[in-house]
Amino acid sequence: MMVRMKNKAWIFYSIAAALFWGVWGVVAKLISEDVSPYANHVLFSIGMLFTLPLVLKKLRQEHPNRKGIYWGLISGILAIAGNVAVFQAFSSGGLAAIVIPLTNLYPLVTIVIAILVFKEKLNALNAAGILLAIPAVVMLSGQTLLFDDPAAFVKSIGLNTWLLFSLVALFFWGLFSDKKKVTTNYISAEWAYAAFIAASVVLALVFMGAGMVDLQFSTRTLLLGSLAGTLNGLGVLCSFAAYKADGKASKVTTIAGALQPVFTIVLAIAFLAESISGVEFIGISLAIVAALALSYEKQTTTEISHQPIHHE
């Protein structure tokens, strides 16, 4: 039993990541119109610094592998590059109703890389989970012309600047999820997270130095923005922990990506008095079933041999 629980730890970390990111989604909504994405990144970095005490003990105990630190920094840069690309997509005329659902499909990139590069194998139930998770992510994106006005959705798709930026964001985020797995092959989740924070802080300073950030925050914006950063950071830490606990990139990313909006919607209903649409209800149902399917793993011979034998 102990062996099986240890092997299942990645599931709990994946769900915890989705929960933290889901709560972040609710908090982020409260200041979404008050700050630019660049200012939001500065607040995000400030918030993550408050989480450092959680990993300091491990950082003191472990001498990190340089290659792991390198990949940790790269993963941070990829994540932030994806954020900037999304901002550029909006600035280039992209509609949120198309950009958000499109970029939220980044787990597809992670899955392809995980299968082709990491040689990860999925059973039939896992594959079914992925097929259910993809439409769930689109349905739970909050707003999408695909369901509200299919004709307008098809008409708006074409080779233009905002679409290219959206695809860049999708690619960077998908690659970011895979590089988190690579990072934890060399160092602990705590050191991987510390490297991620370092990359985030450096880029925040670059944005500030380039005059891209208006530092005239209200106290409310500063507090909520920092809280959002703390929650987002804890989600990143849990995702690193899921990878370190032998979670497959294709599974961890898909479960967290599908369940994150579920938590956001449920919390928004409870605390922001928002209502749920029929499409979102179906999306929530699909996301939960998909997570269950992806969490299924066939029991190995080693695990069976470790189970106690009961004699009657």
Salt bridges, closest charged atoms under 4 A:
ASP34 OD2 - ARG220 NH1 3.49
GLU274 OE1 - LYS29 NZ 3.36
GLU297 OE2 - LYS251 NZ 3.53
